[in-house]
């Protein structure tokens, strides 16, 4: 198997007739940090000279990652062979290349597209129009697959349903069971999780009571959300822009609240990571250091959720507690990010401790947390009946 890296990826793309030498001459390669370190992937973003870009992922451990990549390749093949899914095709990259011999999948994107993580790092903001477009695209994915037996039958045949979670969260985790060699960096996480009263049981209930309702992406980090027709001058998108989703290795027939909760958690992390925490600072002083105000994040959350519910208003009929569920899932997503960080041997710091306490609040008391997350009342979010 040919192992791809930043130095040989351009040659690989040229030899497989994916891009011309002219497009590759001035290309830039950006390795993506691997959060799921145990899955064993190489991930590269390639920015081409014509402003198109591609995302390449290669499995390298020959075990769990191979299974994930094979499912991803099979799903992309199924999607493109089906003639009944035209409504959803705009949500996917314009082209996908699969190399089964070398365990590589490549997503290709059009000019002036960017992932939201890169967008935020460039502009330090995400526009409300982008947030609204994201809500519309996610609702389209969920709404048009909720009653699609062709897709549900595909997932029931091809994959065993497995809600995305760390298996050891179903028990009271220990440093040995969840953190292995990184236990010294994560002892504060383990101590809080084990001694925070109802958190462990609430997480167990949330995972155990997840539903199977529609097709879900299950890995919606900002780096997997692609904004098309992005203008670097305006730092915005057009009104008719479509948000696309990258990296479908964890897609399944699952719980729509988890996808929306994941997006909300990403917004919250923009606020949480913009603060400075230190033992010498009071909580109020730390909150005042935020370079991304909570009020801005609340506007993004409200914009995405409102546009989602405008496309899929009946979701609140199917699930009367839908807002509470997405708040809880946003907390669960925050916990996942902390575990990813610890497993990557990164130190669990004061900022992470505040994120953990925020996650516990969202999971254990979602009704009271709605005002914190959305910045306004529940009735202001739900669509008019």
N, C-alpha and C positions, 0 to 999 in steps of 0.2 A: 504494500500500500504506500502510495506517495503521500508523505506528510506535508501539508501546506503551511507556509508561514509568510510573514510580511515580505520576505525577500524573493520568494519564488512564485507568489500568487499571480503576478502579472504574466509571467511566462506560461503558467498553467492556463490562464484565461485565453491567451493568444493561441496556444497549441490546440485548444479545444474549439477554436473558431467562435468564441463567444464575443470577443471584441477585437477590433483592428489594432495594429501596433501604434497607429496614430493616436487612438483614444487612450492607450495605455502608457504612452511616453511620459505624460505629465500627471499620471494618476497618483493618488495619495492613499495610503493604507493605514487604517486605524484599528488595531486589535481591540476587541471588546472584552471588558472584564467578565470573567465567568463567575456568576453568582452560585450556580449549582455546581460546585467544584467536583462533586462526586460523579456527575454525569459524564465527564470526560469529553468535552467539546473544545475544538478550536473555533473561534468566531472572529471574522474579519469584516470590516466595512471598507469598501473600495470606492473612492470618489474619482471619477474619470474626468479626462480633460474637457469633455463636452457637457459637463455638469450632470450627467447621469450618475447613478451610483448603484452598487450591488452589495448584497450581504451574503457572505459565504460561511457555511457551517460544516465542520468535519468531525465525525466521530472518531475518537482515537483510543478508547479503552476496550472496544470489542465486546462489551457486555451490555449494561443498561443503556448507554448512549446509542449503541447500534439498534436496539429495539425502538427507541424513540425516533431515530432518524428514519428507519424503515417505515414506521407508521406515518411519518410526515410525508415521505415520498409516495406511499400508496394513496394517502388522502389527496395529495395534489393531483395525482394521476386520475383518481376517481372524479374529482371536481371538474377537470378539464375535459373528460370524456362524456360527462353528463350534459344533456341538452335541456334540463329542467331547472337549472340553477342560474340562469342569466342574471337575475336580480342581484345575486350575491357576488358576481364576478368582479365588480368594481371595488370590492373590499379586499381583493387579493392583488399581489404584485402583477405587473403586466406580463412577466415571463418568469418561468422557473426551470432551472436545469438540474437534473439529477444524475450523479455519477455513482452508481451502486458499487462499482469495483473499488473505488477509493473512498467510499462512504462520505460523499460530499453532496450537499444541496446548495444551490445558488439562487437567490432571489434578485431579480433585476427591476430597477425602478426608473421612471421617466425623469426628464430634466426638471429642475426646480422642486424636487421633492426632498424632504428631510425627515428624520425621526425626531420626535418631540424632545428627547433628551439632548440632542445636538442643538435643536432650536432654542431650548432654554439656556444652554451653556453659552450660546452666541448672544442672545438678546436679554437674558435674565428675566424673561417673561413668557407667558403663553397667553395669547389673545382670547377674548371671550368668543370670537367667531370660530376659533379653532376648537375651543371647548364645546361649543354648540354642535359643530360638525362631527366631533367625536361622539357625542351623545346620539346623533342621528345615525351614524354608521353602526354603532354597537347595537342600537335598537333594531336596525334593519337586519343585522345578522340574527338576532334572537327572534324577532317577529316572523321572519320568512322561513325559519326552520322549525318553529314550535310545533307545527302540524305537518311537517314534511317527513312522511314515512320512508321515503327513499334514503334520506340522510340518517334518520334514526336507525333504520335497518342496517345501513352500512356500518355504523359504529357498533351496533350489537353483534355484528358478524366479525368485525375486524379487531376490535379492542375490548378488553375487559374494563368496565367502568371503574374508575378509581379517582375519587375526588382528590384534588391536589393538596396533600398535606404531608408533614413529617410523621412517619408511623409512630415514633416514640412519644408524640404528643398525646396519644390515646392512653398512655399510662403517665404516672408522675415521673417526668424525665429526670435523669441523673446526668452528671457530667460524662460518665462512661457511655451511657446509652445514646446520647444525642450529640455530644461534642467530640468524642474520641480523644485524639491527641491535642485538641485545642481546649481541653478542659480548664486550664489555668486562666485563659482569657475570658472564659464564660461563666465563671463561678457566680458572679453577681447576678447574671441572668437566671441561672438555675435556682439560686437562693430565693430570688423574688418570685419566680414562677411557682416554686414549691410552697411558699409561705404567704401567698396573696389571697388566701381565703377561697373564694368561689371561682377564680380564674381558670384553674385546671378543669373543673367540672363544666364550666361554660364553654370552653374550647371543645371538650369532648362532645357536649350536646350539639354544638354548632356543626362539627364535622359529621357526626352521626345522623343529623337531621337534614343534611344537604339533599336537594331534590334532583331529579332528572326531568328536564322540561324542554330543552332546546339545545342547539349546538352552541358550545361555549369554547372560547379560546384558551382560557385557564393560565395564561402567562402574560398578562397585559402590563408589562413595565413600559416606561416612556420610550425606551429604546426599541420597543417592538410596535410602536404606534407611528405610522408614516403619514405626514401631512403633504399632500400633493399640491402643486401649483403654488409653492411657497415663494415669496418674494423677499430676498435678503435686504432689499432697500426698505420695504414697508414693514418687514418682520411680521407679516400677516399672511392670510390666505384669502382667495377669492370666495365670494358668497356661495358659488356653486361647487366648491371643492369637496372632494371625497376623502375621508380618512381611511387609510388602508392599514391592515394588520399584518405583521411579519411573524415568522417563526411559529409554525403551527404544530410543533411536535407534541404538545400537550392537549391539543383540541380533542373534545369528546362531547358526548351528550350529557349535559350537566346542568348546573344551577346558574341562571342568569345573574342572580344577585352577586355571585362571586366575581364575575367580570366587572360589573359596575363598581363593586366595593374595592376592587384592585385599583381601578382608575382613581377613585377618591383617595385611597391611601397614597398613591403617587403624588397627588396634589398636596396632601398633608405633609409629605416628606420634604417638599420644597420649602415649606414653612419651618418644619422641625430642624432641618439641616442648615437653615440660615441663621440659627441662633448660636450664641456662645454660652456654654455652661462651664462653670468652674466653682469649686468649693468656696471661693472667696466672694462669689456673687449670689445675691438672693434670687429667688425665682422670678420676682418682678423685674429685677435688673436684667436677668437673662432674656426674658420675654421682650424687653425693650430693645435688645440688640438685634432682633430679627430684621434682616434685610428684605425678606419677603413677608409682608404683613399678612396676618391671618385673614383680615378682611378681603384681601385680594384672592386668597385661596378659596374662601367661602363663595366668592362670586364665580370662580371656575367650577366649583362643585355644583352650585345651583344651576349654572348654565348648562352643564353636561346632563344633569339629572332631568331638568325641565325638557330639554330637547329630546331626551330618551323617552320620557313619558308622553310627549306629544306624538311620537311615532308609534309607541306601544302602550296606549293608555290602559288596555285591558290587563296588563301585568299586575296592576294594583287590585284587580278583581280576583285574579287567580291567587294572588298572595297579598292579603290585606296588610300584612306586616312587612311589606317589601322594603320600605325605607329603613325600618329597624334592622332588617337582615343585611342590607348593604352597609350600614354603619358597623355592624358586628364583623362582617367579612373584611371591611377596611382595617379593623383592628387585627384580625388574623393575618392579613397580608403584612402588616407592620412587624408582627412577630416573626414571620417567615424571613423578612429582610434582615432582622437581627441574627437569626440562626445562620443565614447565608454568610453574613459578615464574620461571625465567630468561627465558622467552619473554614473560612479563608484565612484563619490565624490573625485576624485583625483584633486589636484591643477593644474590649467593651468599655466605653468611656462614659462620662457624665451625660453627654448628649444621648447616647443609646439608652441610658437608664430612664431619661425623660420620655423617650419614644416608647419604651416598654410600659411605663405608667400610663401614657396616653392610650396605648393599645388595650390595656386592661380596662380602662374606663369605657372605651368604645364597645368592648365585648360584653362587659358585665352590666352596663347601664345604657343601652342604646337609645332608649326614649329620651333620657335627659341629655344625651350627647348630640341629638339632632340639631339643637340650636348652636352648639359649638361647631359642628361640621358644616352646616348649611348657612348659619348666620341669620336665619329667619325661621318662622314657624313651619310646622309640617304642612298646614293647609296652603301655604304659599308655594309649596313645591308640587303637590299633587295636581293633576290636570283638572279642569272644570268638568263636572259631570253633566 
